[in-house]
Structure formats: structure tokens, C-alpha cells
Amino acid sequence: MCFRVVYNSVGNVTEARKSSGSGEENLDENKRWSVKYVVSHLGTDSLPKCDLINYLQDHADSAFLRKWKLTGSTKSIRKNRNCSQLVSAYKEFCKLYSPVLSKRGSASTSEQTSLVRKSSSSQSSVVSGHTSLDSVEDILKLVRLLYSISTTSMEEFGENADENYGFIIPSEEFSSKKITTKLIQQIKDPLMSSSGSLPSWCENVMSLYPMLFPFDTRQMYFNSTAFGCARTIIWLQTSRDAAVERSRTPSSRRDDQHEFSIGRLKHERIRISRDDGLLGSAIRVLNFHSERKAILEFEFEGEEGTGLGPTLEFYSLVAAALQEKSLGIFLCDDDTHDHVEQEVDIGHGIRAPGYYIQRAGGLFPAPLPQDGSEIERVCKLFTFLGIFLAKSLQDNRLVDLPLSRSFLKLLCNGGGDNSMVPTLPTTHGHASHLSLAEGLEDSCSYEEERESVRNLTTNELDRFRKLEEDENDINKLECELSKVSLIEEDLPKEQPKETENLYEPAIIVTGAFVQQLKELAAKKQEILNDSSLSKEEKKESLHSLQFTTTTGVTCHVEDLGLTFQYFPTSQVYQYSAVDLKADGEEQALTLGNIEEYIHLMTDFCLYSGIKKQMDAFRDGFNKVFPMEKLQPFSPSELQLMISGEQVPQWTKEDVLSYTEPKYGFTRDSPVYQRFVNVLADMSGEEKKAFLQFTTGCSSLPPGGLANLHPHLTVVRKEGEGDGSYPSVNTCVHYLKLPEYSSEEILREKLLAATKEKGFHLN
């Protein structure tokens, strides 16, 4: 009986402490979580490592936990983190969070944890209600908007984004580990993936809120859902085989993997001629195979190579042919040459500057008259371009095709909603719309949300709003679209006498020029809206507004002699001028109509002038798989998927780590060491040529040499010396290297071999 009374008393005291938060327990808790106590007792029965790990996980943010590798299960963290590491983490935690913890008063840790758990459970219980679902969706929309603002500021301000803009968050902070894990579980379920029975939330969340998933997971979802049931089954088999291969030790026996394989995709081998008619042959072949699911393999007439190497070579040659200036499908300029133009060899031998379109901003469709004589030919080429890019993504073939960011935005949106594109051009209600780009406005379905946030303006958000409006109207014509020039001979012949010989031979209308006009228009509106000025003062101020040309000459905008016409930047487009409005040739640019000129010029370059081309591109792309499947990716990610690392980078350590010397060579062999030194010292163009020679593709996959599979294997070429050349087997990335006597000879012979066209050194 006495024992029973004591037991009840203890129970009552415990309950009293929990309900009242007595000072004695709080003192014990405060003492237990002091730095001194943790340092002296961590790892003992008084303070097990699990207790400290749980405490930090309950109170620290995700960034802190990732930094100290405290994410995941307590059991795994306890095994991987020793006491000294945990003590260091706790000391930093106390420095960072002591002000926050002190404000919580005397609430015990157990009470705080229980409150957190109660809050989490209450949120979970309310999720089933309609109101809760709306609130969750609102939160996700806010996260999407914050991601958009952060991404835009990062793009605009680069490394100084924090200082200049004030709002930038690393993209990984937006990803959700739990949702990602759940999605991966769904994808890797063979029955659900192969039957196309993934839950609807997977598609909805992936398309509307892709920032919740890291790039690798989005790419995994794309590969498992975009190409149909057969491709999904093969992808699942390949993923499983790769996982088994990674886990297999060198001493373990290789199991017969055919036991678990359902089948393999059909491969269709096509022989094609490597001549001036390559592009025409490629158009016929890919048009025929656009809707067929077989994997295409190419080989060249009169050459020995077969398999992956010649196939990648085919895609590289077609990509080079599409960049020829003479086709007249992408923006280029006859008179203004970009600083990146140089002699290049991207598949057909060395060509002079100007043969290929080389622009720092990348490739973008040239605006053309939509009823002109060339539009049908150009549209057929854009249909082929859509098929070509879709096939390269479907068959996982990297192509060196540097598309502009604006073009990639159109691909990423594909007519649907996508928040991975932060700021998108709009036509401000203009009737002329690009049907593919209609999704650009649709994709900003959260524009009302943006407006509601803009109403709560700060200096930083005001700067973002101005930035967004500028990009929406101009879309960085200088860097991403074109150098739109108005050539003197195409201008109206009757110019004011006072302006003759005043300017340079060609007035170049670039994005910078249009931006100058916008700034002039803004000053005009500022004057008109200034209520402190009288009518005469406004008139005088407007008259004093002047424009400064690229040569530093200041004049009124009327003195530029511009009309409402767009003049092509090259003779390859086969037209002389396009009126931006009815009788545009007769209407001169003035301060009064400057806003209309800016809008019409931008609209023609971005929308009405490329409408049919982009419709044709979309139609060709959709023959292979729906373009909407690209929505989860940002423009930079999509370029990486299409072209890989366009400027290959590697160090000596990378070459040592990701190349394998075999059959006559070891890592200590003098010839192999010379080979490593030569590769490490290569220039960017030499690296691209080396990759083209050894793998059939001039780019590396995302992740660089580490993700080149199979790894490059270097073997000894028997019976050969300084007078012979290396040979390759591109299908398995196999380089046969003679035993050269010096590093200089090795470099000379290797670079000479990389310039050899065709598969004759196999």
C-alpha cells in the first residue's frame, strides 16, 4: 500500500510538472543543454548521441542540418557522426540560435517538441478539408512566386545578387526531400510506371511546382514518362542493371541478367552518305521515322564504323548543317559580326567566319514576313528541327546546337504552365500571338499573385517589377535575340538635309537601342505626369529630350529618320522590308509615337514574325513526344539535356580518375602519364575535337567526364611507334595509343588524328 501511494505521488508530481512547467525541471533542462554539459557528457548515459541529434533536428533549420550532415534517420547519423563533430555542430548551433531560444522563455524542450508535433499533426488532420487544400495550394503558389523572383535576380545580377538585389535563395532550398522520395518510390514501381498508372498528383505537382524536385529527379520522371510504355520498361531495366553493376564488387560473380529482362527496343540501322546532300537525306529519314519508336543507328557509306560512334557523328553533322547561315532560318547579320565568330570546324571541315551562325546569345528564329515566298521552305526546316531535337532527347543523343535562352523558354513552356521560367514575354494585349508562345502568358497564370505581392512594394520588389517589365517588352534583344539593323540603303531616300552624313553608315537597332528608346519614353511620361509643370513648361521639357547615338552624337528622335518598318539583317532572308503597321513606310518615328514603335518592333521580332516557324517546330516536335513534357525544366537545364557541357572542362585529376589504362598500360606507365598531361593542357576547341574523335560527340554529358559511360579506356597499340596515329572505337570509348617516345610527339599525333574526318582510324 505504501509503495502504491508513493507511485501515485510520483505520477502526480510528473503531471504537475508537465502542466505547470515548474522551475526545477526547466533548470534541469537548461543545465542539460548548456555547452559545458554537452561537451562533458555527450556519449554517456546522461546524454546519448541520439538525444543531441534529435534536439538539433527539432530546433535547427534545414540548411544547418545539411551543412553538418544531420539529415536522415537518427540511427544512420549516430553511426556517421562522432562526438567531436556533434559538439562542434552544437556550439555553432548555440551561437546562431541562442537569441531565438532565449525568446522562448522557460518552456521545456519536451514541451516545445510536443507543440511542434501537435502543430504538424493538426496540419495533417486539416489537409483533408477543402479549406486546407486551398491554403496548401496558396502556399505552393507563393513558393513558386518566390522561386521566380529569386531566379530572376540571380540571372540578372549574377554573383552580386545578394548585395544588389537583396532577395536570392539557392534553388536547392526550394526542393522537398520527402516529396522527392515519395515520387521516386512511385517511379520505381515497375507495375505503375510501365502501365502508365502513376497517381495524378505526380503529374500535377511536377508540372505546376517543379522547383520542389532536384534536377536529377525531374530528369528521371521525364525519362520514365515521356516516351511511352516500351521505353519506360527499358528504362526501368537499364536503371536496375546499372544499380546492380554499381553494387557488384570485382570478385563477385556476374549474374545472368537476361533472366529478368523483358525484351529490348528495336534498333533500325540506316546507311547514309556523307556529302553535301546530308541535310536533305536526314530530313527524309527523320520525317519517315518521327512517329516510330525504334532507336535509330546510322553508318556512313564507304566507312567501316558502325554503332554508337557513327550515330553520334550523324547527329553532330546535322546540327552543324542547321547552323549554316545560308539556310536563313536563324538570326544573323551581314554587317555586324559578333566577337565570337571565328574559323571553326564543327563537322564539315574548317569554315571561314560567317559560314556558320555564331552568336554569343545563341540561335533564335529569324522574323520573316508570314506571307512571304520563303516562309514555306523555312517552316519545313523548322518542322525537321523539332523532330531532330525530340529524337535526340528520346534516344539520348547529345547535339552541339547552342539555342538562345528565349528559344529555350518557348520549348520549356510548350503551350502549358511552367514555373521554371521566371519571367516571360507578353504582348500586352496585342492581337498577334504566337500559338506556341500562347503558353508564355498561360504559364504566368499566377500573374494575379504577382500583382498582389507587388502591391506590397518595397524598394527591392519595385526593382524586380521594373526588371520584369523591361525583359517582357525587350526580352534582351541584344543578347538573346538579334542585332536588328536598319541599313542606310533601305532607309527612305528623302531624309532631312540636316541629318545627312551625321551618323554612321548603318543605324544599328539592337536591344540596347530599343532600351534607349524605352528610357526616352519613360522620361516623356514622367514629364507628362508631372503636375507641378505648366503646359508650356512640359512642352519645353519635351522639346529638350534628345537621343544619343552609338557614336556619341545627340539629336532628337525624329532626326534618326526611322519609319515603322523592319529591315532584315541579312540578304539570306530574301526580302527587303516589312511594314510594322499599315503604311508603315510613310510614318516616321517621333517622340509622340515612340511607345507604339517599341511595341510593334518587339512584337514582330518575338511573336508575329516567327509565328508560323514556331508552329511548325511544335508540330514536328510533337510527332515524337509531347512538348509539354519539357515543362519541368528551366532553359539552362534543357540546354544541358540537349547539348551536355558545350564547353568541356576537366583537370588532370579528372583525367586520372575517370579514364582507365588497360592492356599494356597502367596508371604509372610513362605513355599514359604523357597522355594525361596532354589532355590536361588542351584548349577548349581541342577538347571538343578530342571528344568528337573518341566518342562521336563533341560535348560531355551533364556532370562531365564522371558521367561519360563507359569511361574512356586507353590501351597500348601493339607494334606501333612514333610514326603511327592513335585509333579509336567510339562505341565503347576505346582509345588505342602507340607508345610514343615524347609528350610533344604524342600531342602532335593525337591532335592530327582528331582532325581526321570519317571512321577510317578505327
QUIPE-V954693 format. One record per pair of residues at least 6 apart in sequence whose C-alpha atoms are under 7 Angstrom apart, sorted by sequence separation. I is the first residue (numbers start at 0). J is the second residue. D is the distance in whole Angstrom. If there is no record, write none. Layout:
# QUIPE-V954693
i/j/d
I/J/D
I/J/D
This chain:
# QUIPE-V954693
i/j/d
30/36/7
40/46/6
41/47/6
42/48/5
64/70/6
125/131/6
126/132/6
161/167/6
186/192/6
191/197/6
298/304/7
343/349/5
344/350/6
391/397/7
547/553/4
578/584/6
620/626/7
660/666/6
690/696/6
691/697/4
700/706/6
727/733/5
728/734/7
739/745/6
41/48/6
69/76/6
153/160/6
160/167/7
224/231/7
298/305/5
342/349/6
343/350/6
453/460/7
546/553/6
547/554/6
664/671/7
690/697/5
700/707/6
727/734/5
152/160/6
223/231/5
342/350/6
343/351/7
545/553/6
546/554/5
567/575/7
690/698/7
699/707/7
726/734/6
727/735/6
342/351/5
545/554/5
546/555/6
566/575/6
567/576/6
688/697/6
726/735/5
296/306/6
341/351/7
342/352/5
527/537/7
545/555/5
546/556/6
566/576/5
687/697/5
725/735/6
726/736/7
223/234/7
298/309/5
341/352/5
526/537/6
544/555/7
545/556/6
565/576/6
566/577/7
687/698/7
725/736/5
152/164/7
185/197/7
297/309/6
298/310/7
340/352/5
408/420/7
564/576/6
565/577/5
725/737/6
297/310/5
340/353/7
564/577/5
565/578/6
153/167/7
296/310/5
564/578/4
565/579/7
152/167/7
424/439/7
425/440/6
563/578/6
564/579/5
297/313/7
423/439/6
563/579/5
149/166/6
340/357/5
487/504/6
563/580/7
720/737/6
149/167/5
339/357/6
487/505/5
523/541/7
719/737/5
720/738/6
721/739/5
149/168/6
182/201/7
339/358/6
486/505/5
564/583/6
716/735/5
719/738/7
720/739/6
721/740/7
339/359/6
485/505/6
486/506/7
563/583/4
564/584/6
579/599/6
655/675/7
712/732/6
713/733/6
714/734/6
715/735/6
716/736/5
717/737/7
52/73/7
67/88/6
337/358/6
414/435/5
485/506/6
562/583/6
563/584/6
579/600/7
654/675/6
711/732/5
712/733/5
713/734/5
714/735/5
715/736/5
716/737/5
413/435/6
414/436/6
416/438/7
484/506/7
485/507/6
562/584/6
709/731/6
710/732/7
711/733/6
712/734/6
713/735/6
714/736/6
715/737/6
414/437/6
415/438/5
484/507/4
485/508/7
562/585/7
563/586/6
709/732/7
713/736/7
715/738/7
721/744/7
49/73/6
236/260/7
414/438/4
418/442/7
483/507/7
484/508/5
562/586/6
563/587/6
651/675/6
724/748/6
725/749/6
331/356/6
413/438/6
416/441/6
417/442/5
483/508/5
562/587/4
563/588/7
651/676/7
724/749/7
267/293/6
273/299/6
319/345/6
412/438/6
415/441/6
416/442/4
482/508/7
483/509/6
561/587/6
562/588/5
266/293/5
267/294/6
268/295/6
269/296/6
270/297/6
271/298/6
272/299/6
319/346/6
409/436/6
412/439/6
415/442/6
482/509/5
560/587/7
561/588/5
725/752/7
49/77/7
265/293/5
266/294/5
267/295/5
268/296/5
269/297/5
270/298/5
271/299/5
272/300/5
651/679/5
724/752/6
48/77/7
264/293/6
265/294/6
266/295/6
267/296/6
268/297/6
269/298/6
270/299/6
271/300/6
650/679/6
233/263/7
264/294/7
266/296/7
270/300/6
316/346/5
324/354/6
412/442/7
649/679/7
315/346/7
323/354/6
324/355/5
557/588/6
323/355/4
324/356/6
330/362/7
477/509/5
557/589/5
179/212/6
322/355/5
323/356/6
329/362/6
330/363/6
476/509/6
477/510/4
556/589/6
563/596/7
727/760/7
728/761/6
186/220/7
194/228/7
322/356/6
329/363/5
330/364/6
476/510/4
477/511/6
556/590/6
693/727/6
695/729/6
726/760/5
727/761/5
193/228/5
329/364/4
330/365/4
475/510/6
694/729/5
726/761/5
174/210/6
175/211/5
328/364/6
329/365/5
647/683/7
693/729/5
694/730/7
173/210/6
174/211/4
175/212/6
328/365/6
473/510/7
646/683/6
173/211/6
174/212/5
193/231/6
694/732/6
174/213/6
192/231/7
193/232/6
278/317/6
362/401/6
363/402/7
647/686/7
693/732/6
42/82/7
361/401/5
362/402/4
363/403/6
647/687/7
41/82/7
361/402/5
362/403/5
693/734/7
171/213/7
278/320/7
361/403/4
360/403/6
363/406/6
422/467/6
424/470/7
425/471/6
424/471/4
657/704/6
38/86/6
423/471/6
424/472/6
657/705/6
328/377/6
424/474/6
664/714/6
647/698/6
661/712/7
663/714/6
664/715/6
647/699/6
658/710/6
659/711/6
660/712/6
661/713/6
662/714/5
663/715/5
645/698/5
657/710/6
658/711/5
659/712/5
660/713/5
661/714/5
662/715/6
644/698/6
658/712/6
659/713/6
660/714/6
57/112/7
643/698/6
644/699/5
34/90/7
642/698/7
643/699/5
644/700/6
643/700/4
644/701/6
643/701/5
644/703/7
498/558/6
692/753/5
639/701/6
689/753/6
143/208/7
688/753/6
494/560/6
670/738/6
670/739/7
673/742/5
677/746/6
520/593/7
405/479/6
520/594/7
404/479/6
403/479/6
28/107/7
25/105/6
318/398/6
318/399/6
485/566/6
25/107/6
318/400/6
484/566/7
315/398/6
314/398/6
315/399/7
484/568/5
513/597/7
311/396/7
483/568/6
20/106/7
289/386/6
294/394/6
282/383/6
285/386/7
363/480/6
360/478/5
361/479/7
359/478/7
360/479/4
360/480/7
473/601/6
472/601/7
332/482/7
330/481/6
226/393/7
433/606/5
432/606/6
433/607/6
432/607/6
426/602/7
431/607/6
434/610/7
433/610/5
435/613/6
435/614/6
434/614/7
435/617/7
207/416/7
210/419/7
368/577/7
207/417/6
208/418/7
209/419/7
206/417/6
207/418/7
415/627/6
419/631/6
413/626/5
414/627/7
417/630/5
419/632/6
420/633/6
413/627/5
417/631/7
419/633/5
412/627/7
413/630/7
411/629/5
412/630/5
410/629/7
411/630/5
411/632/6
411/633/7
411/634/7
408/634/6
407/634/5
404/634/6
381/612/6
385/616/5
389/620/6
384/616/6
385/617/6
378/611/7
382/615/5
386/619/5
390/623/7
378/612/5
381/615/6
382/616/5
385/619/5
386/620/5
389/623/6
333/568/6
381/616/5
385/620/4
389/624/7
332/568/5
333/569/5
382/618/7
383/619/6
386/622/7
331/568/7
332/569/5
366/603/7
378/615/6
382/619/4
386/623/7
331/569/7
366/604/6
369/608/7
368/608/6
367/608/5
366/608/4
367/609/7
369/611/7
400/642/6
366/609/5
398/641/6
399/642/5
327/571/5
365/609/7
397/641/6
398/642/5
327/572/5
364/609/7
397/642/5
325/571/6
397/643/6
399/645/7
392/641/7
151/421/6
150/421/6
151/422/7
148/421/7
147/421/4
143/418/7
165/459/7
164/459/6
397/696/7
399/698/7
397/698/7
144/449/7
290/622/6
289/622/6
290/623/5
289/623/6
315/696/7
312/695/5
311/695/5
312/696/6
311/696/6
308/694/6
309/695/7
308/695/5
226/624/6
225/624/7
225/628/6
221/628/7
217/631/7
308/729/5
209/631/5
307/729/7
308/730/5
307/730/5
206/630/6
306/730/6
206/631/6
205/631/6
304/758/5
302/757/7
303/758/6
302/758/6
303/759/7
302/759/7
